[in-house]
């Protein structure tokens, strides 16, 4: 991929989107830690200083990509919750349905979960205050959207819908590290099956954790 010099705002936006698209493709091949600015620049077909004209760092690219992924997931979640949660059902049944939908849709977006898991420990450490604030403002909007979706399905949660939404995403960000062990660890699990209890399946463990959290914060009547 090669580019002529971007002279218009439209051309600059095409360039920015190309960088995001290439970063997304790289994440399908490698973990977050392996995505470097040098390799991203090479694959995009731009010199590294030119990439830095659009994004101030590798972390800034990945934070913006995470926001894109969250937006796509929330669109899917809205459809799934509308179709999969029967408001006529009792609260525990709806809670289990919400946990099932959340765990299934999150487990289908492992790259997004990996990025979320890397957010506080890695991605927010090499960006300016301006980029950090812009990302957090976007995140606040995503959280508001998610909270509204959860509260619609489970109005009994009330204000606890915010806390549950945050806990759900923290759990989703933490679990992929345990669900996709490196080859050496997988070999150890295969050789000694009793060790495999540390190998946590993403969807099933998410559902268990989210169900327990929901039933813990929902009011008991």
C-alpha positions as CSV (number, residue, x, y, z in Angstrom):
1,X,0.0,0.0,0.0
2,X,1.4,3.4,-1.0
3,X,0.0,6.9,-0.8
4,X,0.5,10.2,-2.4
5,X,0.7,13.2,-0.1
6,X,-2.6,13.9,1.5
7,X,-3.7,17.5,0.5
8,X,-7.4,17.6,1.4
9,X,-9.3,16.7,4.6
10,X,-10.9,13.9,2.8
11,X,-7.5,12.4,1.8
12,X,-6.3,12.8,5.4
13,X,-9.3,10.9,6.6
14,X,-8.7,8.1,4.1
15,X,-5.1,8.0,5.5
16,X,-6.3,7.8,9.1
17,X,-8.8,5.0,8.3
18,X,-6.1,3.1,6.4
19,X,-3.9,3.2,9.5
20,X,-6.7,1.9,11.7
21,X,-7.6,-0.8,9.2
22,X,-4.1,-2.1,9.0
23,X,-3.8,-2.0,12.9
24,X,-7.0,-4.0,13.1
25,X,-5.6,-6.6,10.6
26,X,-2.4,-6.9,12.6
27,X,-4.4,-7.6,15.8
28,X,-6.0,-10.5,14.0
29,X,-2.5,-12.0,13.6
30,X,-0.7,-11.0,16.8
31,X,-1.2,-10.0,20.5
32,X,-1.5,-6.3,21.4
33,X,2.1,-6.2,22.7
34,X,3.5,-7.3,19.3
35,X,1.9,-4.5,17.4
36,X,4.7,-2.0,16.8
37,X,4.7,1.4,15.2
38,X,7.5,0.4,12.9
39,X,5.6,-2.6,11.6
40,X,2.4,-0.7,11.3
41,X,4.2,2.0,9.3
42,X,5.7,-0.6,7.0
43,X,2.4,-2.3,6.3
44,X,0.5,0.9,5.7
45,X,3.2,2.1,3.3
46,X,4.1,5.3,5.2
47,X,7.2,6.5,6.9
48,X,7.0,6.4,10.6
49,X,7.0,10.2,10.9
50,X,4.1,10.4,8.5
51,X,2.0,7.9,10.7
52,X,2.8,10.1,13.6
53,X,1.1,13.0,11.9
54,X,-2.2,11.2,12.3
55,X,-1.6,9.4,15.6
56,X,0.9,10.5,18.2
57,X,1.8,7.0,19.2
58,X,1.0,3.3,18.7
59,X,-1.1,3.5,21.8
60,X,-3.2,6.3,20.4
61,X,-3.9,4.2,17.3
62,X,-5.0,1.3,19.5
63,X,-7.2,3.4,21.8
64,X,-9.1,4.8,18.8
65,X,-9.4,1.3,17.4
66,X,-10.8,0.1,20.8
67,X,-13.4,2.9,20.7
68,X,-14.4,1.8,17.2
69,X,-14.7,-1.9,18.3
70,X,-16.8,-0.8,21.3
71,X,-19.2,1.1,19.1
72,X,-19.6,-1.9,16.8
73,X,-20.2,-4.3,19.8
74,X,-22.8,-2.0,21.4
75,X,-24.7,-1.9,18.1
76,X,-24.7,-5.7,18.1
77,X,-25.6,-5.8,21.8
78,X,-28.6,-3.6,21.3
79,X,-30.0,-6.0,18.7
80,X,-29.2,-9.1,20.7
81,X,-30.8,-7.8,23.9
82,X,-33.9,-6.6,22.1
83,X,-34.4,-10.0,20.6
84,X,-33.2,-12.2,23.5
85,X,-34.7,-10.7,26.6
86,X,-38.4,-11.1,27.2
87,X,-39.6,-8.4,29.5
88,X,-42.5,-10.6,30.6
89,X,-40.2,-13.0,32.2
90,X,-39.3,-12.9,35.9
91,X,-36.1,-11.0,36.9
92,X,-33.8,-14.1,37.4
93,X,-34.7,-15.4,34.0
94,X,-34.0,-12.0,32.4
95,X,-30.7,-11.7,34.3
96,X,-29.5,-15.1,33.0
97,X,-30.5,-14.1,29.5
98,X,-28.5,-10.8,29.8
99,X,-25.5,-12.7,31.1
100,X,-25.7,-15.2,28.2
101,X,-25.9,-12.4,25.6
102,X,-23.1,-10.4,27.1
103,X,-20.8,-13.4,27.4
104,X,-21.6,-14.7,23.9
105,X,-21.1,-11.4,22.1
106,X,-18.0,-10.5,24.1
107,X,-16.4,-13.9,23.6
108,X,-16.9,-13.3,19.8
109,X,-14.8,-10.2,20.0
110,X,-11.6,-11.4,21.7
111,X,-9.4,-8.7,20.1
112,X,-11.7,-6.0,21.6
113,X,-11.4,-7.7,25.0
114,X,-7.6,-7.9,24.7
115,X,-7.5,-4.2,24.0
116,X,-9.7,-3.4,26.9
117,X,-7.5,-5.5,29.1
118,X,-4.5,-3.6,28.0
119,X,-6.1,-0.2,28.3
120,X,-5.2,0.9,31.8
121,X,-1.8,-0.9,32.1
122,X,-0.4,-0.1,28.6
123,X,-2.5,1.9,26.2
124,X,-3.1,4.9,28.4
125,X,0.6,5.3,29.3
126,X,2.1,6.7,26.1
127,X,-0.5,9.3,25.1
128,X,-0.9,13.0,25.8
129,X,-3.5,14.5,28.1
130,X,-5.4,15.6,25.1
131,X,-5.6,12.2,23.6
132,X,-6.4,10.6,27.0
133,X,-9.2,13.0,27.7
134,X,-10.7,12.6,24.2
135,X,-10.6,8.8,24.6
136,X,-12.2,9.0,28.1
137,X,-15.0,11.3,26.8
138,X,-15.7,8.7,24.1
139,X,-15.6,5.9,26.7
140,X,-18.1,7.8,28.9
141,X,-20.5,7.9,25.9
142,X,-20.0,4.1,25.4
143,X,-20.6,3.4,29.0
144,X,-23.8,5.5,29.0
145,X,-25.0,3.6,26.0
146,X,-24.2,0.2,27.6
147,X,-25.8,1.2,30.9
148,X,-29.0,2.2,29.1
149,X,-29.2,-1.1,27.3
150,X,-28.7,-3.1,30.5
151,X,-31.2,-1.0,32.4
152,X,-33.8,-1.5,29.7
153,X,-33.4,-5.3,30.0
154,X,-33.2,-5.2,33.8
155,X,-34.8,-2.0,35.2
156,X,-34.5,-3.5,38.6
157,X,-30.8,-2.7,38.5
158,X,-31.4,1.0,38.7
159,X,-28.2,3.0,39.3
160,X,-26.3,-0.3,39.8
161,X,-26.5,-0.7,36.0
162,X,-23.5,1.6,35.7
163,X,-21.4,-0.4,38.2
164,X,-22.4,-3.7,36.5
165,X,-21.5,-2.4,33.1
166,X,-18.0,-1.4,34.3
167,X,-17.5,-4.7,36.0
168,X,-18.6,-6.6,32.9
169,X,-16.0,-4.9,30.8
170,X,-13.2,-5.3,33.4
171,X,-14.0,-9.0,33.6
172,X,-14.0,-9.3,29.8
173,X,-10.6,-7.5,29.6
174,X,-9.0,-9.8,32.2
175,X,-10.2,-13.2,31.1
176,X,-8.6,-13.6,27.6
177,X,-5.2,-14.0,29.1
178,X,-6.4,-17.1,30.8
179,X,-8.5,-18.4,27.9
180,X,-5.7,-18.4,25.3
181,X,-2.6,-19.8,26.9
182,X,0.8,-19.7,25.0
183,X,1.9,-22.9,23.3
184,X,4.2,-24.0,26.1
185,X,1.5,-23.6,28.7
186,X,-1.0,-25.5,26.5
187,X,1.5,-28.3,26.3
188,X,1.7,-28.4,30.1
189,X,-2.1,-28.6,30.3
190,X,-2.2,-31.4,27.8
191,X,0.5,-33.3,29.6
192,X,-1.0,-32.8,33.0
193,X,-4.8,-32.4,32.7
194,X,-5.2,-31.5,36.4
195,X,-3.4,-28.2,35.6
196,X,-6.0,-27.3,33.0
197,X,-8.3,-25.9,35.7
198,X,-6.3,-22.7,35.2
199,X,-7.4,-22.7,31.5
200,X,-10.6,-20.7,31.7
201,X,-13.0,-20.8,28.7
202,X,-13.8,-17.2,27.8
203,X,-17.6,-17.5,27.2
204,X,-18.4,-19.9,30.0
205,X,-16.3,-18.1,32.6
206,X,-17.7,-14.8,31.5
207,X,-21.3,-16.1,31.8
208,X,-20.6,-17.5,35.2
209,X,-19.1,-14.3,36.5
210,X,-21.7,-12.0,35.0
211,X,-24.6,-14.1,36.3
212,X,-23.1,-14.1,39.8
213,X,-22.5,-10.4,39.6
214,X,-26.1,-9.7,38.4
215,X,-27.7,-11.9,41.0
216,X,-25.5,-10.2,43.6
217,X,-26.5,-6.6,42.8
218,X,-30.2,-7.2,41.8
219,X,-32.6,-6.5,44.6
220,X,-34.0,-9.5,46.4
221,X,-37.7,-9.7,46.7
